[in-house]
Amino acid sequence: MKKYLSQSLSCTIFTILITTLLFSCDVFRTTPERHSSSRSTTSRGRTSPSRRPPARKPVAKAPARKPAPTRSTTPTYSRPGSVNTANIPEVVQIARTYTGTPYRSGGNDKDGIDCSGLICQVYSEMGVKVPRISWQQSEFGQEVGSVAEIKPGDWLFFVPEAGKEGYVSHAGIVTDVRGRDEIIFIHASTSRGVREDNLFSTYFKGRFVKAMRPF
Protein backbone atom coordinates (compact mmCIF):
# COMPACT_ATOMS: atom_id res chain seq x y z
CA MET A 1 0.00 0.00 0.00
CA LYS A 2 2.80 2.40 0.86
CA LYS A 3 4.52 1.45 -2.34
CA TYR A 4 1.39 2.23 -4.32
CA LEU A 5 0.99 5.62 -2.69
CA SER A 6 4.61 6.43 -3.25
CA GLN A 7 4.31 5.63 -6.96
CA SER A 8 1.09 7.64 -7.23
CA LEU A 9 2.69 10.60 -5.52
CA SER A 10 5.71 10.39 -7.78
CA CYS A 11 3.51 10.35 -10.86
CA THR A 12 1.56 13.34 -9.61
CA ILE A 13 4.73 15.29 -8.88
CA PHE A 14 6.18 14.32 -12.27
CA THR A 15 2.97 15.45 -14.02
CA ILE A 16 3.04 18.77 -12.18
CA LEU A 17 6.69 19.32 -13.14
CA ILE A 18 6.06 18.53 -16.81
CA THR A 19 3.01 20.81 -16.87
CA THR A 20 4.95 23.61 -15.23
CA LEU A 21 7.83 23.14 -17.60
CA LEU A 22 5.59 23.23 -20.67
CA PHE A 23 3.75 26.30 -19.41
CA SER A 24 7.04 28.06 -18.75
CA CYS A 25 8.30 27.25 -22.25
CA ASP A 26 5.10 28.59 -23.75
CA VAL A 27 5.43 31.77 -21.74
CA PHE A 28 9.03 32.24 -22.77
CA ARG A 29 8.16 31.56 -26.40
CA THR A 30 5.17 33.87 -26.67
CA THR A 31 6.34 36.75 -24.49
CA PRO A 32 8.86 38.27 -26.95
CA GLU A 33 6.28 38.20 -29.73
CA ARG A 34 3.75 40.04 -27.62
CA HIS A 35 6.39 42.47 -26.54
CA SER A 36 7.44 43.02 -30.13
CA SER A 37 3.85 43.38 -31.26
CA SER A 38 3.18 45.89 -28.53
CA ARG A 39 6.26 47.88 -29.49
CA SER A 40 5.30 47.77 -33.11
CA THR A 41 1.78 48.93 -32.35
CA THR A 42 3.12 51.71 -30.21
CA SER A 43 5.51 52.73 -32.94
CA ARG A 44 2.78 52.75 -35.57
CA GLY A 45 0.29 54.50 -33.34
CA ARG A 46 2.71 57.25 -32.45
CA THR A 47 2.59 60.20 -34.88
CA SER A 48 5.84 61.96 -35.45
CA PRO A 49 5.62 65.73 -35.50
CA SER A 50 5.45 67.08 -39.08
CA ARG A 51 8.53 68.93 -40.22
CA ARG A 52 7.97 72.26 -41.86
CA PRO A 53 10.33 73.29 -44.68
CA PRO A 54 12.72 76.05 -43.67
CA ALA A 55 11.46 79.48 -44.52
CA ARG A 56 12.91 80.77 -47.78
CA LYS A 57 14.50 84.12 -48.02
CA PRO A 58 12.66 86.49 -50.34
CA VAL A 59 14.33 86.59 -53.75
CA ALA A 60 15.22 90.05 -54.88
CA LYS A 61 13.59 90.89 -58.19
CA ALA A 62 15.76 92.17 -60.98
CA PRO A 63 15.06 95.76 -61.90
CA ALA A 64 12.76 96.09 -64.87
CA ARG A 65 14.63 96.74 -68.07
CA LYS A 66 13.54 99.20 -70.65
CA PRO A 67 12.31 97.49 -73.81
CA ALA A 68 14.88 97.44 -76.55
CA PRO A 69 14.09 99.86 -79.34
CA THR A 70 12.49 98.12 -82.29
CA ARG A 71 14.57 98.09 -85.42
CA SER A 72 13.04 98.76 -88.77
CA THR A 73 13.01 95.61 -90.91
CA THR A 74 12.66 97.65 -94.10
CA PRO A 75 16.11 98.33 -95.61
CA THR A 76 16.91 101.89 -96.55
CA TYR A 77 17.60 102.23 -100.28
CA SER A 78 18.84 105.20 -102.19
CA ARG A 79 16.03 107.39 -103.45
CA PRO A 80 15.08 106.66 -107.06
CA GLY A 81 16.19 109.57 -109.21
CA SER A 82 19.13 110.48 -106.96
CA VAL A 83 21.66 109.44 -109.61
CA ASN A 84 22.16 111.92 -112.41
CA THR A 85 21.82 110.66 -115.98
CA ALA A 86 25.39 111.81 -116.50
CA ASN A 87 26.44 108.87 -114.32
CA ILE A 88 24.93 106.26 -116.67
CA PRO A 89 28.18 105.79 -118.68
CA GLU A 90 29.89 104.98 -115.36
CA VAL A 91 27.20 102.42 -114.58
CA VAL A 92 27.81 100.73 -117.94
CA GLN A 93 31.57 100.89 -117.50
CA ILE A 94 31.47 99.24 -114.07
CA ALA A 95 29.03 96.58 -115.26
CA ARG A 96 31.32 95.61 -118.15
CA THR A 97 34.22 95.01 -115.76
CA TYR A 98 32.28 91.91 -114.67
CA THR A 99 32.21 90.44 -118.18
CA GLY A 100 33.23 86.79 -118.04
CA THR A 101 32.55 86.40 -114.33
CA PRO A 102 31.07 82.94 -113.76
CA TYR A 103 27.50 82.58 -112.59
CA ARG A 104 26.99 81.70 -108.94
CA SER A 105 23.62 81.80 -107.22
CA GLY A 106 23.79 84.31 -104.39
CA GLY A 107 27.21 85.54 -105.56
CA ASN A 108 28.22 89.18 -105.18
CA ASP A 109 31.75 89.49 -106.55
CA LYS A 110 34.00 88.59 -109.47
CA ASP A 111 34.54 85.09 -108.15
CA GLY A 112 30.89 84.39 -108.95
CA ILE A 113 27.70 86.43 -109.25
CA ASP A 114 24.05 86.11 -110.22
CA CYS A 115 21.83 88.46 -112.23
CA SER A 116 20.33 90.48 -109.37
CA GLY A 117 23.69 90.47 -107.59
CA LEU A 118 25.28 92.09 -110.65
CA ILE A 119 22.81 94.96 -110.57
CA CYS A 120 23.20 95.42 -106.84
CA GLN A 121 26.99 95.30 -106.93
CA VAL A 122 27.40 97.72 -109.84
CA TYR A 123 25.42 100.41 -108.05
CA SER A 124 27.06 99.57 -104.74
CA GLU A 125 30.45 100.44 -106.25
CA MET A 126 28.98 103.84 -107.05
CA GLY A 127 27.86 104.26 -103.44
CA VAL A 128 24.21 103.69 -104.29
CA LYS A 129 22.12 101.13 -102.39
CA VAL A 130 19.48 99.25 -104.39
CA PRO A 131 17.46 96.07 -103.66
CA ARG A 132 19.29 92.76 -103.94
CA ILE A 133 16.43 90.47 -105.02
CA SER A 134 15.22 90.57 -108.64
CA TRP A 135 11.49 90.88 -107.89
CA GLN A 136 12.22 93.78 -105.53
CA GLN A 137 14.36 95.40 -108.21
CA SER A 138 11.43 95.05 -110.63
CA GLU A 139 9.43 97.39 -108.38
CA PHE A 140 12.18 99.94 -107.77
CA GLY A 141 12.01 103.21 -109.66
CA GLN A 142 9.64 104.06 -112.50
CA GLU A 143 8.41 101.65 -115.14
CA VAL A 144 9.33 102.51 -118.73
CA GLY A 145 6.18 102.97 -120.80
CA SER A 146 7.27 101.15 -123.97
CA VAL A 147 10.21 99.30 -125.46
CA ALA A 148 10.85 102.27 -127.74
CA GLU A 149 11.56 104.43 -124.69
CA ILE A 150 14.25 102.14 -123.21
CA LYS A 151 17.60 103.87 -122.60
CA PRO A 152 21.04 102.80 -121.33
CA GLY A 153 21.00 102.33 -117.56
CA ASP A 154 17.45 100.93 -117.52
CA TRP A 155 16.83 97.55 -115.94
CA LEU A 156 15.20 94.72 -117.92
CA PHE A 157 13.22 91.87 -116.36
CA PHE A 158 12.25 88.44 -117.64
CA VAL A 159 10.05 85.48 -116.68
CA PRO A 160 11.12 81.79 -116.89
CA GLU A 161 8.93 80.74 -119.84
CA ALA A 162 8.33 82.56 -123.11
CA GLY A 163 4.80 83.82 -123.70
CA LYS A 164 3.65 83.01 -120.15
CA GLU A 165 3.09 85.13 -117.09
CA GLY A 166 5.11 84.29 -114.03
CA TYR A 167 7.47 85.57 -111.39
CA VAL A 168 10.49 87.65 -112.33
CA SER A 169 13.42 85.25 -112.60
CA HIS A 170 16.07 87.20 -114.51
CA ALA A 171 17.34 90.78 -114.83
CA GLY A 172 19.95 92.85 -116.63
CA ILE A 173 21.19 96.40 -117.23
CA VAL A 174 20.85 98.10 -120.63
CA THR A 175 24.30 99.09 -121.88
CA ASP A 176 23.54 100.35 -125.39
CA VAL A 177 20.63 101.12 -127.70
CA ARG A 178 21.91 100.66 -131.26
CA GLY A 179 18.64 100.70 -133.13
CA ARG A 180 14.97 99.88 -133.07
CA ASP A 181 15.60 96.13 -132.90
CA GLU A 182 18.92 96.14 -131.11
CA ILE A 183 18.86 96.89 -127.40
CA ILE A 184 21.97 95.48 -125.72
CA PHE A 185 21.96 94.58 -122.05
CA ILE A 186 24.48 92.98 -119.69
CA HIS A 187 23.42 90.15 -117.38
CA ALA A 188 24.72 87.09 -115.53
CA SER A 189 23.82 84.10 -117.67
CA THR A 190 23.49 80.82 -115.77
CA SER A 191 25.39 78.94 -118.50
CA ARG A 192 27.90 81.52 -119.79
CA GLY A 193 28.41 83.91 -116.91
CA VAL A 194 28.30 87.70 -117.27
CA ARG A 195 27.81 88.71 -120.92
CA GLU A 196 25.89 91.09 -123.20
CA ASP A 197 22.93 90.04 -125.34
CA ASN A 198 20.27 91.60 -127.53
CA LEU A 199 16.80 92.04 -126.03
CA PHE A 200 15.34 91.13 -129.43
CA SER A 201 17.07 87.75 -129.62
CA THR A 202 14.67 84.81 -129.90
CA TYR A 203 15.36 83.64 -126.36
CA PHE A 204 14.88 86.94 -124.53
CA LYS A 205 12.20 88.64 -126.64
CA GLY A 206 9.48 86.17 -125.61
CA ARG A 207 10.46 86.27 -121.91
CA PHE A 208 10.74 90.04 -121.52
CA VAL A 209 8.05 91.51 -119.22
CA LYS A 210 9.07 95.05 -118.22
CA ALA A 211 11.77 97.71 -118.02
CA MET A 212 12.41 99.92 -115.00
CA ARG A 213 14.25 103.23 -114.82
CA PRO A 214 15.78 103.20 -111.35
CA PHE A 215 17.23 106.74 -111.46
Secondary structure, 3 states (H helix, E strand, C coil): CHHHHHHHHHHHHHHHHHHHHHHHHHHHHHHHHHHHHHHHHHHHHCCCCCCCCCCCCCCCCCCCCCCCCCCCCCCCCCCCCCCCHHHHHHHHHHHHCCCCCCECCCCEECCEECHHHHHHHHHHCCCCCCCCCHHHHCCCCEECCCHHHCCCCCEEEECCCCCCCCCCCEEEEEEEEEECCEEEEEEEECCCEEEEEECCCHHHHCCEEEEEECC
